[in-house]
Amino acid sequence: MSAARLTSRLSVQAKTRFRFGGARRLIQAETPARNQRNEPVSQPAQWRWLAAQRNKRQQEGGGTFLGRWLVPVLLIVSLLDGRAADSKKSDVSDAYFRDAAVRTLQIEIPASSLPAMKEGQRDYVRATVRDGSVVWRDVGVRLKGHGSFQPINRKPNLALKFNEFVSGQEFHGLTKVTLKNCAQDPSYLRDVITTGLFHEAGIPTARVTHERVQLNGRELGFYVLAEGVNKNMLKREFGNAGGNLYEGETRDIDQQLDQENGDDTTQKDLQALTSAARRPIAERLAAVRAILDVDEFISFLAMEMLTSNIDGYAFAKNNYRIYHQPKTDRLVFLPHGLEMTLGNASFEPPQGSLLVKALLELPECRKQFQARVEELGGKVWQVPVLTNRVGGLATRLIAAAPDRAVARIIEEESQKLRSQIAQRQQLLAAEIRRGKK
């Protein structure tokens, strides 16, 4: 990413207001800069049919007055209806994530289905979900997680797919959400804070918020709810949801990754990226640029280092997504699972991940990475802002805590987190001085 392009992106986002909605993620009040690229959205079948009819009449000599004008009018009406539906869905989900309340989700799973819920089992079972007086029935639910996995009789990570058994069913405008138990973050704050930082840096990231969860009447406590990285999220962030989407969990790009979207399942795009990353140094950057959005990846890597994401791609080859952006025909990295962040890990990326090693061996990319750490650090790592966010989120969680013991833990952990954020700023300043020597 050129300096001018980065400055433009950041200037747009500097004007974007983040609303501090209680336990909700800091939601952008305006459209992110990524979405201002005029990317074409794939046309529904009825639009293509109408366009075909219009072209046919034109080829036949124009047809009647009604034929010349009715089809274009219907096409415009269909387009506006489609945009209105997308806008309404976005508004509903935005309102949910902006809501200042910490809600309580009540999940009921039939006892006969519980034995089927095991680690590695990807089939959904039916459940009922309640949010206050609103009820969703026949919701698909299954267990999730690797390092943070817990069985159904403890505090499990859960994936909820609302349209698995009921077509068109949505949860506040969302078809799929994940409930994360934050087993590795007793503050419940790191995922939410770090998600906001990635968004401010222009990196597409799933929206998150806090919820309390009860399972079959048993209090499970606080969770971080994340929207699913699916077609809805991809369309919002990229304007097009037709590309391949890969899930990186404890695997690098040279291995077979779980694929969650896209018609081409050969993963030849990942194979091409792997091959390019292994090219001789003189040929490598041009080869990688033909497949990967390198500038975006440098920003992604800089944010992983700034936020000390020790369970992400650079440190652990874990918790990342790759999307094949149809408009640019480039692969883009997305963060995922950000609860093990905001510590004091090194700013120097480990060389264990194939792509990190391949690019940082190139002097041009190494220089670009160091500059990006300094620039993004100055833009997004504002200690007073971050510590205020931590305090505000902690206050709302404490007010909604199921008991005093939980409230006490959150208060103590939030104080530790504020101290770590301030210390990270000092380490960042030292890193920048060291890089300039």
N, C-alpha and C positions, 0 to 999 in steps of 0.2 A: 504494500500500500504506500503510495507516494505521501510525502509529508503534507502536500496540499490537500490530498484526498482525506487523509486522517484528520487534518485540522477542520475540513468541511464537515466531516461526520461528527466530530466532537462538538463543533459549534452548534450544529443542529440539536444535538442531545443536551447541550448546555442550556438550551432554551426549553427543553422538555422538563416538565415538572413531575417530580415523584411524590405521590401522595402517601402519607404515612397513615395507613388505614388500620390501626390496631394491630391485630395479629396477621393482617393481610400483607401480601408482598407489596413492596413499593411499586405502585402501578404507574406507568407512563400515561400522562394525560393527553399526549398527542401521539401520532403515528411515528414509530421509530424510523431513523434514517434509512435503515435497510429497505423499508417498504416504499421508499420514494424513488424507485428505479423504473417505474412504468413497466413492470414485468407483465406480460400477457397471462391471463388466467385461461385455462382450458375451457372451451365452450361446451355447454351441455348439449345433449343430442338434439333437443328441439331447436336450438339456435342454428346448429349445422343444417338441419332440415329446412328451416326457413330460408337460410342463405342459399341453399341449393335451389329451392323453388324460385327465388328471386333471380338467380343467374340463369336458370332455365328459361324464364320468361323473357329476359333480356336477349338471350340468344335467338329466341323465336320471333324477335322483332318488336318487343315491347309489350305485346298483349293489350288487354283492355285497360281503361283508366283505373278500374278497381284493382286489376292484377298488378299494375305498375306501382300502386301506392299502398295497398292493403298489407302486402308482405313486409315492406320496410317498416310500416307502423307496428305490425305485430312483433317484428324483430326488436324494435326499440322497447316496446312494452315488456317483452320477455327479459331483455337485458336489465331493465330497471327493476323488475320483480326479483331477479336473481341477486342483484346487488343489494336490494332492500333486505332480502332474507339473510344474506351474509352479514350485513351490518347489524341486523337485529340480533343474530347469534353472538356476534362480537360484543354488542352492548350488554347482553345478558351475562356473559362470562366476565366482562370487565366489572360489572356491578357486583358480582359475587366476590371477586378478588379485592375490590375496593371496600367491601363491607368491614366496618370496624369491629364487629362482634366476633367472638370466638364461639363458634357453634358447637353443638354436640351431635355427632352422627351416631345413630343407633342402627346396628347391623344385626340382622337375624338370619342365621344359617340353620336349616333343618339338621337335627341330630344325625339323621341317616346319611347326610352328605359329608359330615366332618371327617370320617375315616379316609375319604378320597383326597383330602387336602394335605398333600405331602410335599416335601422339598423336591423340586424338579418337575412336578406335575403341572403342565401348562394348560390342562383342560379346566374350563370354568364350571363352577356349580352355581345353582340358583340361590339368591339371597333377597331379602327385603331390606331396604335402606330408608330410614326416616330422618328427616331434618326438620325438627319442630312438627308442624302439622302436615308437612308435605311428605308423601310416601311414594317410593319407587319400588315396584315389584318385579320379580324375575330379573334381577340384576346379576350379571356374571361376576363371580368373585374367585380369586385364586391366590395362593401364597407367592411371595416374591422375596428376592434377596439372596446374597451370598455371604459376605462377612457379617452382615447384620441379621442374617436369617434367624428366626425363632419359630418354633412350631405353633400350631393353632391354639394349644392350651396355655401359651405364655403371652407374649406381646408381638404378634406376627406383623410383618410387612404384608400389605394387601394390595392387589390390583383389582379395581372395580371397573367393569365394562358395562355401561348402562344399555347399550344397544346390542348386546350379545344374543339375547333371546327375544327382545322386543324391538323391532325395527323402528328407528327414529327416536327412541327414548333418549333423553338427555338429562344431565344433572347440571342445572344452572348454565345451560348452553354448552356443556362439555359431554362428550360421549365416553371418555375414559379418564380415570384419575388413579393415582397411586397414593396409598397411605404409608408413609415411612415412619418407622418406630423411633428413629434417632437414637438407636442403641449406643452409638459411638459419640453422641453429643448430648450430654445431660442438660445443656442449656436450652436446647431446641431452637437455637437462634442462628447458628452458623450457616445453615442451608439458605435461610431466608435472606440474611445480610449479603452473602456471597452472590446469590442470584441477582440481587439488585446491582451489585458492582459489575457483573458481567453484562447486564443490560446497559448500564451506563457506558460501558466500553464498546457497545455496538455489537456484542456477540449474542446471537439468538439463543435464548434459554427459556425453558418451560417455566410458566408462572407458578408460584407456590404460595401457600398460606398455612395457618395453623387451624387445627380442629381438635376437639376432644372426641374420643371414640368409645363406644360401648358395644361389646360383642356378646350377643345372646344374654344381655342383662348384666354382663361383667364389665366393670370399669377398667379400661385400658389406659386412660390418661391422654396426654397430648401426643399428637402426630403432626408431621408436616405433610400436607396434601399438595401433590404436584399434578398439574394437568398432564395428560398423556402426550408423548411426542408422536402424534399421528397426523392424519391428513388435515384436520382442523388447525393444529398448531403450525404445520408446515405452510399451509396456505396463508395464514396470517403473517408469518415471518418472511416468507419468500415469494408470495404471490402465486405459487404453483406447487401442487402437492403430488406431482406425478413421478418424481425421481426416486431412485433407490435410497433406502434408509437402512443403515447398519447399526447394530448395537455392539459396542465394544465393552466386554466384561472379561477382564483378566486375560485378554488376548491382544496381540498386535495386528497390524494391518496385513501382515504376510500369512495370517491364518484365516480359516473360514470363520466369518462372523455371522451371528444371527441376523437375518434380514427381515425387516418389519414392513417394508413398503417397496413398491416398484415391480414391474412385470418381468424384467430381466434378472433372473436368479443365478446367472453364471458367475457373478461377482468379478467379471473381467475388468471392471473399472478399478477395483482394489488391486487386482493382479498387475494392472498397468502401472499403478502408483508404486507398488512394491518394486517393480522392475526399474522404474525411473529413479527411485531413491537409491538404487544400487549401481547406477551408472557411474562412470569415471567422473571425477570432480569437474573437469573441463566441460562436460556435457550435461551434468546433473541438473543444474538449476533450470535450464530451458526445458528439459524433459519433464521435470516435476511441475513447472508452471503450466504445462499443457494439460495437466490433469487436476491439479490442486489449486485452490485459491490461496496462494502462498502468503499474500499480505494478510488475509484473514487468519490464517494459521499462526502467523507470527504474533498477531494480537491475542489469539487464543492462548498461545504458549506464555506470552508475557503476563496474562491475567492468571494463569495457573500458578506462575511463580509469585506474583504479587500477593495472591490470596493464600499461598502456602497450601495448595491443593495436593496433599500427599497421597490421595487415593484416586488421582486422575490419570490422564494419559501419560504425561511426562514422567511422573514418579512411579506409577504402578501399571501402566497399560490397562487402565480400568476406568469405568464410569465415564464413557464418552460415546457420542453418537457421530456418525458421518452421514451427511446428506449429499446426494448427487443433484446439484442445482440444475434443473433443466434449462433455464434461461442462459446461464453462462457456460454450461457443460463443464462445470468444475465441482470437485468435492469440497465440502465445507465441514469443519469440525464444530460440534456443539458439546458443551459441558453437561454433566449429569451426575446426580448424587453428590451434593456439595457439603455434606455434613462434617467431613474431616478437613476443614479449612481454618484459616485465620490463626494458624500457629506461627512458629518461627523457623520454618525450614529454610534451607539455602535458596538464594535467588538464582543460583547456577543450575540449569536443568541437568538432570542425570542423562547419561548417554545410553541408557538401556533400551529406549524406545527407538524403533527403526527410523522414523521420520524426523525425530528430534536430532538424532546423531547425524543423519544425512544432510540436514540443512545447516546445522551449526558448525559443520566442518567447512562450510563455504564462508569465506571472509565477508562477503556482501550480506549474507543472512545473519551472521553473527553481529555485525555492526547494526543492522536493522533491528534485531532483537534487543540489543542494549538500549538503543534510542527509544524503542517502543516501551520498554519498562519505565524509563525515565518520564516519558510523556504521559503514559496512562497513569503512572504513579502520582504525578502532579495533578491530573484531572480527577481521578476517582478516589484516591486515598486521602481523604480529608478527615483527620482525626476527630475534630469537634462534631462533624456531621455524622460520622459513623458511630461514635459513642452515644450521641443523642438517639440514633435509631435503635441501638441496642437497649438503651434505657426505656424508650417508649414501648418497644415490643415486650420487654421483660415485665413492665408494669401491667400490661394487659393480660399477659399469661398468668402473672401472680394473682390478679383479680379473678381469673377464671379457673384457678387451680382446684382440683378435686379435694385437696386437703392441705394442711399447713406444711407437712413434710415436703411435698412437691414444691410448694411456693418457696420454702426456704432454700431448696436446692437451686431453683431457678435464680433466686436473688444472688446466691453465692457465685454461681457459674457466670452470671451476667457481669458481675464485678471483675471476675478473672478475665473475661473476654474483653472488657474495656481496657484493662491493663495490657493485654496482648496486642490489641490494636495500636495503642500508643507506642509500645516497644517495637512493633513492626515498622512504624514510621521512622524510628531512629535507625533501624537496620537498613531500611531503604535508602535513607540519606547517605549512610556510610557506603552502601553498594554503588550509588551513583558517583560518589567521590572517587571510589576505587576504579571505576570504569573509565574515568576521565584522565587517569594518570598515564 
